[in-house]
Amino acid sequence: MEAQLDELFSFLRDPRPDVRQLAAKNIAGLTTTPEFLPFFKKDGCRVVKDLMALTKGEPLAAHDALSALINLCVDPVFVSVMDNEDFLYDLILLIVLPRNVVADLCCMLLNNLSESNSVARKLVADISRSAAAPSPSAESTSPIPTPSTQPNPSTTKLKTHYLDNLLEVFVRGAGKGYNPDAEYHFLGGVLSNVAMTPAGAAWFRGRTGVDGALRLSKMVPFTEHPNRIRRSAAIHTIKNTAFEPEGHALLLTDTELNLLPYLLLPLSGPEDYTDEEMEGMPDELQLLEPDKEREQDAKLRLALVEILLLLTTTRQGREILRAKKVYPVVQKLHLQEKDEKVQEAIERLVQMLCRDEEDGGSTNLPIPVAKRLKSVDAKDYVIEEMEDSDSDSDGGMIEQLL
């Protein structure tokens, strides 16, 4: 068996493209079960490095190589091999280049890798690169010339920060608006993972080098997106940026960001409010349609309530949430809520909103909220079928390959 695997692995370096592709396809099948993984660690994980090299080649071989690497992320040893600045840079270029047919697979792989703190820090780091081509911008829908075959990242450079490029592609990629062969939903997981680091959270509170907009303002509109992966990424990115009280003033008062409606609308149903309840309430929450539905996923409802709870850490935050009539919104939510964890979080939030501010207590309060969370774990999925299939709107994309 070992000799047969060694021979199969060697075919990844064959001069014939069809042989490399067939080898990559068979090797990808081996990564779906743990029994073969020890063989991938031989010779300093050479087979993993060979698969990494194939990601820049012909589309079919790149497809199978990426599928294998996504599955191999279950083992930190393989993640450490891929935690290479040059490989990460090439992976980002493959994501940014339009009309790249394996862009979504690249997003899945980068999502898995960004769960590593080391990789997340590399993405945040301000690494200067010379530019041979423009990065995505509001003026150009095709920022980098696209060859008819698989693009070669080694011949292209980005002039804009890694994350600014990725954020722009995530925004413009919704509905295949940037690449007809990709939706970039899993790129949101990368951004959420980056926001788990203090530097990443601070980065999101800054302005993008693409058009000067607040970076977080590009994420918040997706809290009600039809695709669960995308809206989960938006919600968890917001949550991960809300752990530092010094950033709450921006989150609550910046008119460009206008955060509260994006947090409250997913928690709102079709219920009517009295005139007194609506006084001060964001306009977006008033007179909602009778068929308005709340977020269906209890985990995402919990994350939204916990964001509000984090924002009550400061007295200013509590006063703003009271003035914006958050209480009647969560009160009506509590009446309909069936999930026990969400109910408990709402009750803690109500206690904070109803507390007496005249007791001479501390302005800032410690809030027991769950730690920073990633929005999606692509390692929970295993790529098994190598066939064409449309992705659904509920996040099953990893199982169904392009």
C-alpha positions in Angstrom: 0.0 0.0 0.0 2.7 2.5 0.9 4.6 1.8 -2.3 1.5 2.3 -4.3 0.8 5.6 -2.6 4.3 6.8 -3.1 3.9 6.0 -6.9 0.6 7.8 -7.0 2.0 10.9 -5.2 4.9 11.0 -7.6 2.5 11.5 -10.5 1.8 15.0 -9.2 5.2 15.9 -10.6 4.7 14.2 -14.0 5.4 16.5 -17.0 2.0 15.5 -18.6 -0.9 17.7 -17.4 -3.4 14.9 -17.8 -1.4 12.6 -15.6 -1.1 15.3 -12.9 -4.8 15.9 -13.0 -5.7 12.3 -12.7 -3.3 11.9 -9.8 -4.7 14.9 -8.1 -8.2 13.6 -8.5 -7.3 10.2 -6.9 -5.4 11.8 -4.1 -8.3 14.1 -3.3 -10.4 11.0 -2.8 -7.9 9.8 -0.2 -8.2 13.0 1.9 -11.9 12.2 2.7 -11.0 9.7 5.4 -8.3 9.9 8.2 -6.7 6.5 7.5 -4.5 7.8 4.7 -3.5 11.1 6.2 -0.3 9.8 7.9 1.1 9.0 4.4 0.8 12.7 3.5 3.3 13.6 6.2 6.2 11.6 4.7 9.2 13.4 3.3 8.3 16.7 5.0 4.8 16.7 3.6 6.1 16.7 0.1 2.8 15.6 -1.4 1.1 18.6 0.3 3.6 21.0 -1.3 3.1 19.3 -4.7 -0.7 19.9 -4.3 0.0 23.5 -3.4 2.0 24.0 -6.6 -0.9 22.5 -8.7 -3.3 25.2 -7.5 -1.7 27.7 -9.9 -1.9 25.3 -12.9 -4.6 24.0 -15.2 -8.2 24.4 -13.8 -9.0 20.7 -13.5 -5.9 19.9 -11.7 -6.2 23.0 -9.6 -9.8 22.0 -8.7 -8.8 18.6 -7.4 -5.6 19.9 -5.6 -7.7 22.6 -3.8 -10.3 20.0 -2.9 -7.6 17.9 -1.3 -6.0 20.8 0.5 -9.4 21.9 2.0 -9.8 18.4 3.4 -6.2 18.3 4.7 -6.9 21.3 6.9 -8.2 19.0 9.6 -4.6 18.5 10.6 -2.5 21.3 12.0 0.6 19.8 10.5 -0.7 20.4 7.0 -2.0 23.8 7.9 1.5 24.8 9.1 2.9 23.7 5.7 0.3 25.9 3.9 1.0 28.8 6.3 3.5 30.2 3.8 3.4 33.8 2.8 4.0 33.2 -0.9 1.3 30.5 -1.0 -1.2 32.7 0.8 -0.4 35.5 -1.6 -0.9 33.3 -4.6 -4.2 32.1 -3.1 -5.4 35.6 -2.6 -4.6 36.5 -6.2 -6.5 33.5 -7.4 -9.5 34.8 -5.4 -9.2 38.3 -6.7 -8.7 37.5 -10.4 -12.1 37.6 -12.1 -13.4 34.7 -14.1 -11.3 32.2 -12.1 -13.4 29.1 -12.1 -11.8 27.8 -8.8 -12.2 31.0 -6.9 -14.8 29.6 -4.5 -12.6 26.7 -3.7 -9.8 29.1 -3.0 -12.1 31.0 -0.6 -12.9 27.7 1.2 -9.3 26.9 1.6 -8.4 30.4 2.8 -11.3 30.2 5.3 -9.9 27.0 6.8 -6.4 28.4 6.9 -7.4 31.7 8.5 -8.7 29.8 11.5 -5.0 29.7 12.4 -3.9 32.7 14.3 -0.6 32.8 12.4 -2.4 33.0 9.1 -4.9 35.6 10.3 -2.0 37.8 11.5 -0.3 37.4 8.1 -3.5 38.6 6.4 -3.7 41.7 8.7 -0.1 42.6 8.4 0.7 45.5 6.1 2.9 43.7 3.6 4.0 46.0 0.8 4.0 44.6 -2.7 4.8 46.3 -6.0 1.9 46.6 -8.3 1.8 45.5 -11.9 -2.0 45.7 -12.1 -4.8 47.6 -10.3 -6.7 46.2 -7.4 -10.5 46.0 -7.4 -12.1 49.5 -7.3 -15.4 51.1 -7.7 -14.4 52.3 -11.2 -13.4 48.9 -12.6 -15.5 45.8 -12.7 -12.6 43.8 -14.1 -9.5 45.0 -12.2 -7.0 42.5 -13.5 -6.8 41.3 -17.2 -8.1 37.8 -17.4 -6.4 35.3 -19.7 -8.5 32.6 -21.3 -6.8 29.8 -19.3 -6.2 29.6 -15.6 -4.5 32.8 -14.4 -1.0 32.6 -13.2 -0.6 34.4 -9.8 3.1 34.6 -10.1 2.8 37.1 -13.0 0.4 39.5 -11.1 0.8 41.8 -8.2 -1.6 43.6 -5.9 -1.0 47.2 -4.9 -3.8 47.3 -2.3 -3.7 45.6 1.1 -4.6 41.9 1.1 -7.8 42.4 3.1 -9.0 45.5 1.3 -8.9 43.4 -1.9 -10.7 40.5 -0.3 -13.3 42.7 1.3 -14.0 44.4 -2.0 -14.4 41.0 -3.8 -16.6 39.7 -1.1 -19.0 42.7 -1.5 -19.0 42.8 -5.2 -19.1 39.0 -5.5 -22.6 38.6 -4.1 -24.9 37.2 -6.7 -22.0 36.5 -9.0 -21.6 40.2 -9.7 -17.8 40.0 -9.8 -17.2 36.5 -11.2 -19.8 34.5 -13.1 -18.2 31.3 -11.7 -18.1 32.3 -8.0 -20.2 33.7 -5.2 -17.4 34.3 -2.6 -19.7 33.4 0.4 -16.8 31.6 2.2 -14.6 34.7 1.8 -16.8 36.1 4.6 -15.5 33.4 6.9 -12.0 34.7 6.2 -13.0 38.2 7.2 -14.7 37.0 10.3 -11.7 35.0 11.4 -9.5 38.0 10.9 -11.8 40.1 13.0 -11.1 37.6 15.9 -7.7 39.2 16.3 -7.4 42.6 18.0 -5.5 44.0 15.0 -8.2 42.6 12.7 -11.0 44.1 14.7 -9.2 47.5 14.7 -8.7 47.2 10.9 -12.5 46.8 10.4 -13.1 50.0 12.3 -10.8 51.8 9.9 -11.3 52.9 6.3 -10.6 50.9 3.2 -7.9 51.9 0.7 -10.3 51.2 -2.2 -12.8 54.0 -1.8 -12.3 55.4 1.7 -15.5 53.8 3.2 -15.6 52.4 6.7 -14.7 48.7 6.2 -17.3 47.4 8.6 -20.0 49.4 6.6 -19.3 47.1 3.7 -20.2 44.0 5.8 -23.2 45.1 7.8 -25.7 45.1 4.8 -25.4 41.3 4.6 -27.0 40.5 8.0 -30.2 39.6 6.2 -28.7 38.1 3.1 -30.5 34.9 1.8 -27.3 32.8 2.0 -26.7 31.7 5.6 -22.9 31.6 5.2 -22.8 35.2 4.0 -25.1 36.6 6.7 -23.3 34.6 9.4 -20.0 36.0 8.3 -21.4 39.6 8.5 -23.0 39.0 12.0 -19.9 37.4 13.5 -17.6 40.0 12.0 -19.7 42.7 13.7 -19.6 40.7 17.0 -15.9 40.2 16.8 -15.3 43.9 16.4 -17.6 44.7 19.4 -15.4 43.3 22.2 -13.3 46.4 22.7 -15.4 49.1 24.5 -13.3 51.9 23.0 -14.8 51.0 19.6 -18.4 51.2 20.7 -18.8 54.9 20.0 -18.0 54.3 16.3 -20.3 51.3 16.2 -23.2 53.2 17.8 -23.0 56.7 16.5 -21.4 56.7 13.0 -24.1 57.6 10.5 -22.2 56.0 7.6 -22.2 52.7 9.4 -25.8 53.0 10.7 -25.3 49.7 12.6 -28.4 49.3 14.8 -30.9 48.7 12.0 -28.8 45.9 10.6 -28.8 44.3 14.1 -32.4 44.8 14.9 -34.1 44.0 11.6 -33.1 40.3 11.7 -34.6 40.2 15.2 -37.8 41.9 14.2 -41.1 40.3 13.1 -44.3 41.8 11.8 -45.6 43.0 15.2 -46.9 46.6 15.5 -45.4 49.1 17.9 -47.2 51.9 19.8 -46.4 55.5 19.0 -44.5 55.7 22.3 -42.5 52.6 21.4 -41.6 54.0 18.0 -40.5 57.4 19.2 -36.7 57.4 18.6 -36.7 54.0 17.0 -34.7 53.8 13.7 -36.9 54.5 10.7 -36.0 51.2 9.1 -37.8 49.3 11.9 -41.1 51.3 11.8 -44.1 50.0 9.9 -42.5 46.7 8.7 -44.4 44.6 6.2 -46.9 42.1 7.6 -44.9 39.2 6.2 -41.6 40.3 7.9 -39.8 37.2 9.2 -37.1 37.0 11.9 -33.8 35.3 11.4 -34.6 31.6 11.3 -31.3 30.3 12.7 -31.2 30.4 16.5 -27.4 30.6 16.6 -27.5 33.8 14.5 -30.2 35.3 16.6 -28.1 34.6 19.7 -25.1 36.3 18.1 -27.2 39.3 17.3 -28.5 39.6 20.8 -25.0 39.2 22.2 -23.7 42.0 20.0 -26.4 44.2 21.6 -25.3 42.9 25.0 -21.7 43.8 24.3 -22.8 47.3 23.3 -24.2 47.8 26.8 -20.8 47.5 28.3 -20.5 51.3 28.4 -23.0 53.7 29.8 -23.1 55.6 26.5 -24.0 52.4 24.8 -26.8 51.6 27.2 -28.2 55.1 26.8 -28.1 54.9 23.0 -29.8 51.5 23.0 -32.5 52.9 25.3 -33.0 56.0 23.1 -33.2 53.9 20.0 -35.9 51.7 21.6 -34.1 48.4 21.5 -36.1 47.3 24.5 -39.5 47.0 22.7 -37.8 45.1 19.8 -36.2 42.5 22.1 -39.3 42.3 24.2 -41.4 41.2 21.3 -38.6 38.9 20.2 -38.7 37.3 23.7 -42.4 36.6 23.4 -41.8 34.6 20.3 -38.4 33.0 21.1 -38.3 29.2 21.6 -34.6 28.8 22.0 -33.5 28.7 25.7 -30.0 30.2 25.1 -31.5 33.1 23.1 -34.1 33.7 25.8 -31.4 33.9 28.5 -29.4 36.3 26.4 -32.4 38.5 25.9 -33.1 38.5 29.6 -29.5 39.6 30.4 -29.8 42.4 27.8 -33.1 43.6 29.3 -31.4 43.7 32.7 -28.7 45.9 31.4 -31.2 48.2 29.6 -33.4 48.5 32.7 -30.6 49.0 35.3 -30.5 52.1 37.4 -27.8 54.5 36.2 -28.1 56.7 39.2 -26.5 54.2 41.6 -23.0 55.7 41.3 -21.8 52.5 39.8 -19.1 52.0 37.2 -19.6 53.5 33.8 -18.2 50.4 32.1 -19.4 47.0 33.1 -18.1 43.5 32.4 -20.5 41.5 30.3 -20.4 37.7 30.2 -20.7 37.1 26.5 -19.2 34.2 24.5 -15.7 34.7 23.1 -15.0 35.8 19.6 -16.4 33.3 17.1 -15.7 32.2 13.6 -18.7 32.4 11.3 -18.2 29.1 9.5 -15.9 26.1 9.8 -15.3 24.6 6.4 -13.5 21.7 8.1 -16.9 20.4 9.1 -17.5 19.6 5.5 -15.7 16.9 3.5 -15.3 17.2 -0.3 -16.3 13.8 -1.7 -17.9 14.3 -5.1 -16.0 15.8 -8.0 -18.9 16.9 -10.1 -20.6 20.0 -11.3 -23.5 21.3 -9.1 -25.2 24.5 -8.2 -24.7 25.8 -4.7 -27.8 26.3 -2.6 -28.7 29.2 -0.4 -28.2 27.4 2.9 -24.4 27.0 2.9 -24.0 23.5 1.4 -21.5 24.8 -1.1 -18.4 22.9 0.0 -20.0 19.5 -0.7 -21.0 20.5 -4.2 -18.1 21.5 -6.3 -17.9 23.8 -9.3 
